[in-house]
Amino acid sequence: MYAVVGCTDCEHLWLLKDARAAETATCPRCGRTHQTKKLRRFVEEEDREAARQARAALLAKQGGNSEAFSETAHVAEMEREIDDSGVDDAEYLEGSGLDADEVEAAGERASQGTHAGSSGSQIDVVRDALRECDAPTADDIAAYADERGVPSEKARELLSKLTRRGEASESRGTYRLL
């Protein structure tokens, strides 16, 4: 069962699967957590596509575009049409004066220098080391960071900074993220 629900703060409408089973739901736009029993259910459908269509109709009505929406195809069909007629990434980049191959190569170089899931900043690499290493010592963290492009000495400084801030703790030579 899918329900179209709305946020009481930002008025965003979204699909919620199993609204009756979940205790809470988080608005994807503003991040507010709601008790599902208190959320207004505008539409409930067994089929996800039917719920998507109902949400699209509600959004059109909310924006004053009900008439235009009634003349359009089903939401899924509209997405296919947009995908078929849209500009692909390479064409967009070339049209902007950029070399698509160079952009792709730069992205690959950047992803090789950082750990997946981290933002790539030096302090994030140290945080990742604290999360991923078992009972890490300062040497373990420095080695982890060094493998990811952060100099060992800089990693030790950042570890000290995290400890002073209270974001990490040290006990008997091992560190952990708080």
N, C-alpha and C positions, 0 to 999 in steps of 0.2 A: 504494500500500500504506500502510495506517495501522496504527500500533502504539499500544497503551495501555502507557505506561511509568510508572515510579514514581521519585520523588526519594529518594535515600538519606539526605538530611538531614531533610526535613520530611514525608516519606511521602506527598506529594501525587501523585495520579495525573492524567496528562494525555495527550492525543492527540498523536502525533508523526507527521507525514507523511514518508514516505521515510526511515525510520529507518536503513536500510542505506546510503543515499547521503550523509547528513549526517555530518560529523565530530563536531560537538558539538550539544548541545541545552541550553537554559536553562529551569530550572524556573520556571513562571509565578508560583508562590507565593513562594518564598524567593529566587529570582534566582541560584541556584547553577548554574554551567555544568558539564555532565557530558559525558564522552566517550560517544557513542551506543553504541559497541561494548560498553561496560561497564554500560549501563542494562539493567535487567531488563525484558523484554518480556512482559507478562502475557497479551496477546492481540494477534494480527495479523490484520487483515481487509483485503480489497480495497476494500470500501465504507466510506465515512466514517460513514454512519448506523449500520451494523452495529458499527463500533468504538465509537461513542458509546453504543450500547445496552450493549455489553460493559463499558465503563467505568462506566456507571450501575449495572450489576449488581454489579461489584466494589466500588463505593462503598457500596451497600446492604449487601453482605455484611460489609464492613469496619465498618459502623456497627451491625451486628446486626439489620438489617431485611430479610433475604433473603426471608422469607415475605411481608411486605407488598409488597415489590417484585414478586414473582411474580404478585401479584394486580392489579397496575396495568397500564395501557396502555403502549405503546411510548413511549420518551422524547420523540420528536417529537410524538406525539399529546398527551402530558401538557403540553408547552409550549403547544400550540394551545389546550387547555382552560384553562390558566392565563391566557393572553392574553385569551380570550373572557370569562372571569369576573372578571378583575382590575379594579382601580380605576384609571382613567386619571389623568394628572397633575393636570388641572384639578379633577377631583372630589376628589382627595386634598388639594390646596391649599385649596379651599373648605371642606372638612371640618375643616381645621386652623385655620380662621378667617382665612385669607389671601385676598386678591383675586388670582385667577390672572392676570388681565390686567395688574395692576400688577407682579406678579412677572416676567412676560414682558417688559414694558417696561423694568424695571430691568436685566434680563439683556442686553437689546439695548443699553441705554446703556453698560453696563460693557464689552461687547465692542467698542463703537465707540471707547472710550478706550484700548484696549490693542492691541498687535500680535498677530495670530493666532499661537498657538504659544508665546507668552511667558506667564509667570505674571502679568504686569502690574505687578510691582514696578519701581521706578525703576531699580535697578541692572540688572534684567533687560532693560529697554529699551535701556540703554547697551550691554549685551552683544550684544543683537540688532543694534544699529547696527554694532558691530565685525564681526559675522558677515556682515552683508548688504551693507555698503558696500564698494566697491572702493577699496583704499588710502585709508581715511578719515583725514581730518585732524581736529583737535579741533573745527574749525568745522562739518565735515560731521556729526560725531557729535552736536554740540549742536543742529544744525538737525533731524536725524532725531528726536532725543529730544523737542525742542520740539513737533514735529508730533504726537507721541504723548502730550502732556500733561506732560512732564517739563521744567521750566524750564531754559533753556540753561546758566545758571550752576551749577545743581545737577548737570546732566549733566557739566560740566567737572570738578566736584569728584569725582563718582563715577568718572570716567575716571582722574583722578589717583590715587584710592584703588585702583582695579584695577591700575594700573601699579606702585604701591608694593608691593602684595601679590604681584606677580609673575604676575598673571592676564592681563595685557596688556603689550605692549611698544611703545616708540616709537622710530622710526628715521627721521631726516631729516624730521620733522614728520608722518609717517604712523604710524598705530596698527594693531596686530593683536592678536587674542585668542590666548593661548597655551594 
